[in-house]
Amino acid sequence: MSEARVLTSAKRGDERAFAALLEPYRRELHAHCYRMLGSVYDADDALQDTSLRAWKALPRFEGRSSLRSWLYTIATNTCLTQIQRRPKRTLPVDYGPATDPVAGPGEPVTETVWIEPYPDSELEDGLLGPDARYEQRESVELAFIAALQLLPASQRAVLILREVLGFSAKETAEALETTVASVNSALQRARCSIEQRAPERSQQQTLRALEQAGEDLDQIVTAYMEAWERNDVDAVVALLTEDAAISMPPLASWFGPRDVFAVFLRHHPMTGRIRWRALRTTANGQPAIAYYAYDERTQAYEAFALNVLTFTGNPHQRRGRVRDQGDRRRGARALPHVGHDGHRPEAPAVDVRAFWHA
């Protein structure tokens, strides 16, 4: 059945037709809400609210814009309403100074302020529009999401609509109920802020450059993962850049640069008291590792953390290095089960919603 016929049925109150109308756009709308809000859980709520608002407003939809543009308008304004009601989300490295590596991680922050990781299962490749400047995977990378959250809400919305989704200035102005001149001004300011805060090269560009230079990224991630399992601090540190850092939401703690990172590892997670097992996965379009710690009470490896890795490297030197490691402590209940002997499933499907990044 054509979209026009489904739309007609949905306007008449057919809930199944409405669900079918919304379904092709659900994943991209969810990713859009995540870019705006920096949280998968908040994106879930925003998408649900968007669906309800769209259902109520559908009889008034006249088709002067595309259905997709209309849905994005509702989703964007839903997110702007949410932003007014809750604290700005950030990363620990932007929240406060580095922590004493000997003192250790400390206590978690009680209010919800942290940017959360995004499951790669929700992502697709390529651009969302012909005028978009960011690939879909680039547009959910942690550094980009963190930079977005530092923008005023209106600038954030303009940048995402124009640069990620490829909306025209006129379409963006209509969606935000403002003028084209205001959109162009907000976009200019947002671009300047993003250029100052985001890395010069995206992770997608960095990973491609390293692979084209002959760097074996799989080998690097495997070596890093196995070094953790052995509690081999020297091997981990050898794979880090000088300015490497590790952060651990929901704790405010972060440790860096590399020498401080190493002290923290020796005094806390890699003393040898913890038996680690790890599974490779991806999140936010980046390599990631799910960690499990052996629990003597249950006699099994229990989910502990999700680490999202950020790479840097000079392709001319054929050297790739891990620059950042985000570590979601505890609460990682959605990771796949690891057996009593630490056996790894051959094809883990890790849902990163229940834990973290950085």
N, C-alpha and C positions, 0 to 999 in steps of 0.2 A: 504494500500500500504506500502511495506517495506521501511525502511529508505534509502536503497541503490537505489531503483527506484525513490524515491522522490529526492534524491541527483542528480541522472542523469538528471532528468527533470529540476532541479534548475540550473545545470551547463549549460544547453541549453538556459537559459534565462527565464525560467518560474517563474515569480514573486510569484505566488500563491504557487508553490512548495517550493520556498525559505522560504516564511513565515511559511509554515507548518514545514519545516526543523528546523527553529529557535525556534518556539513556545515552544517545551518541555523544552528548556533550558533558556527561557526568564527570569523567576522569579529568578532562582539561579544566573544567570549572573548579574541581577540587584542588588541582595544582595552583590555579589562580588564587584561590582563597588562602592556600598555604603561603604563597609569595607575599600576599598582603599581610598575613597575620603571624607568620613564623612558627606556627604550631599545627601539627596534624590534627590534634583534638579540636582546636578552635576551627580549623578548616572543615572538619566533620559537621560541627554545629552550624557554621556559616552556610554550608551547602544544603543542609536540611532546611534552614530558614529561607534560603534562596528558593528552594523547591516550593515551600509553602507560599511565599510571596508571589511566585510565578503562577501557581495554581489559582490564587485569588485574583490576580490581575489579568489572567489569560483572556477573559471575555472582552477586555478593552484593548487587546493587542490588534492593531490594524494593519500590520505588515509593512509599515513605512520604512522599517529597517529589517534586516535579516533576523530570524529567530535567534541565531547565535549572538548577534550584537545585543539584542534585547535581554537575553539571559545574562550576558556579561555585565550589562548595566545594572541589573538587579543584584548580581553577586557582588559587584564592586561596592555598591552603596550599602549592602548588608555588612560587608567587611568594615567599611568606614564607621558604621554605627557601633560595631563591636570594638573597634580601636578606641573609641571614646570611653568605653566602659572598663577597660582593663589596663594594667601596667604595660609599658613598652617591653618587648622581649629583646634579649641581648645574649652575648656569649660571656663567659667568665673573664676572658682577657679584656673585654671592654667594660666590665662591671667594677673591677678594682685591681689593686696591685698584685704582683706575684706573691705566692705564699712561701713561708719558710719550709724548705723541703724536709727538714728533720722533724718539724712539728706535725707534719702530715696533713691530711685532707680537711679536718675540721668538721663542722656541722652543716647540714643542708640549709639553704634559704627557704623559709616557710612559704612565702608567696611565690606564685608561678610567674617567673620572669625569664625563663630560659627558652631560647630557640630550640626547637625539636628537630630530629632527623626526619627525612622523607623517604618512604619506601620506593625503591626503583621499580617495583611492580606496577606502580601507578604512572610511570613515565613512558613517553614515546620519543622516538628520534625525530630530528628535523626541526623546521620552523613552524610556528603556528600561523604565520601569515607572510605574504610576499615582502612586506616592508619591515618585518621584524629583524632586529639586530642580534638577538640572542637565541641560540639553540635552546630547545626545551630542557635538556640536561644542564646546560650552562645556567639557565634561569632558576635552578633550584640548588645550585652549589652553595655550600655553607657560607663561604665568604661573601657571595652576592646577596644571599638572604640576610646575612648580618648587616651588610651595608644598607639594604633596603629598609630595615627596621629603624635605622637612625634617621631616615628622612621624615619630614612632616607627612602626615597621612595623605594629604592632597597631592603632594609631589610624588609620593610612592605610587599612588593610583595612576597618575599621568604617565610616569615612566613605564610602568608595567603595561598599560594599555597601548602606549605608542611603540615601545622598544621590544617588548616580549610578544605581544599579541598582534602588533602591526596595524593597529587602528589608525585611521587618519586623524589629523588634528580636529576636523569637524566632527567625526564620530565620537572622539574623546570628549569634546566640549558638550555634545548632546548628552552623553552618558553621565557627565558630572554636573550638568545644568550650569555651565559657565560659558565663557567666550573663547573663541579660537586664540585670541591674543593672550588670554590668561593661561591657556594650555601651553602655548609656545614658551611663555615666560617661565612657567613651572618646570617644563621639560629642561630648559637650559640650566636652571638652578639645580635640578636633580642630577643631571649629567655631570655637572662640576663636582657635586658631592660624591657621587659614585666613583668618579675617576680618582678622587683623593683617597677613598677608603677601600675600594676593591683592588685586588692584585692586578698588575699590568696584564698578565695572561690568565685566562680561565684555566680551571683544571682540565677541561676537555682539550684545550690547546696544548697545555703542558704534557699531558699523557700522550697525545698524538705525536708531538715533537720528539719525545723520548723514544717512543716505539719506532719512529722513522729513523732515528739515529742508531737503532740496533739495541736499545736498552731492553732487557727482559724484565718487565714490570712484575710479571707473575712470580718470577724468581725472587725479586726483592720483597714482595708481600709475603711469600712463603718463608723466606729467611727471617723476616721480622716476626712472623707468627710463631715459628719454631723456637726462636730465641726466647720469646716470652714463656713458652711451655717449659723450656729448660731453666728458666730463671737466670738467663745469661745476660747480665747487664751490659757487659762490654760489647757483645754482639748486637744488642739493640742500639746502643749509643753509636756504634760504627755506621749505622744506617740513617742517622739523624743529621740534619743541617745544624749549623752553629746556633741559629736562632730558634731551634725547635722548642715547642711547648706542648704540654698536656693539660687538658682541663677536664673537670669531672662533674658536670651538672647531675643531680640537683645541688651539689656542693658549689660554693662560690670559689673554691680553690683552683688555682692553676699554677703550674711549675715550668719555668723556663728562665734563661735559655738552656742549651744542651747540658752544660756542666751542672746546673741546678736540677734539671730533669734527671740526670744520672744519680745525684744524691738522693732524690726522692725515691727512685726505683730501688736503690740499695737499702734504704731504711724502711720501705713499706711494701709495695706489691711484690718485689722480687727478692725477699730475704730468704726464700726457700721454704717458708712456712706454708705457703699456698701451693697446691698442685693445680696447675692450669691445663685446660684443654681449649682449643680454639677452632672455629669454623670460619672459612672465608665467605664473604657476602659483599653486597654493595648497598650504598644508601646515598641519596642526593647526587647520584651520578658519579660517585667516587668509590674507590676500594674501601672496604670495611672489614672488620674482624669481630666476630661474636665470641666473647670469652666466657668460660665456665670454670668455676672453682669447686674443688672436691669438698663435699660436706660429710664429715665423719658421722654425723647423726643419721643422715639418710643413706649413707654409703653410696652416694651418687654424685655426679658432676652437676651442679646447679647453675642456672643462668646468672651471670654476674654483671657483664658490661658489654656494650657495643662501642667499638672504636672506629670512627670514620677517619681515614688517613688523607692528608693533603700532601701532594708531592710538589717538589721543586727540582730543578736540575738544569744544567747547561748541556743541550744536545750536542754541542761541538766537542764536549769533553766526554760524552757518552756516560754521564753520571746522573743517576736519579737518586733523590734522597727524600726521606720523610720529614716534612717540616712541622706538621701539626698532627696531634692525635687527640681526638675528643673521646671522652670516656664517660658513658652513662653508668653510674654506679647503682647496683641493686635494681630491684623492680623490673628485671628483664624477663618477665614471666612468659613472654610470647616467643622466646627463642625455642628452636627445636630441641627435643630431649636428647641428652647424651647419656649413653649407657653407663652402668657401674664400672666398666673397664675403660671408659673414655672413648669408646668407639664412635667414629664420626660417620654420620649419614653421608652417602656418596653425593647426593644432590640436595643440600640443605635449602629450604625455602624460608628465609628469615623474615619475619614481619617486624619491622623496626618501630612500629607504633608504640610499643610498650617500654621502650628504653631510649638510648641516646646516641649522640654524635660528638663532634666539635670541630 
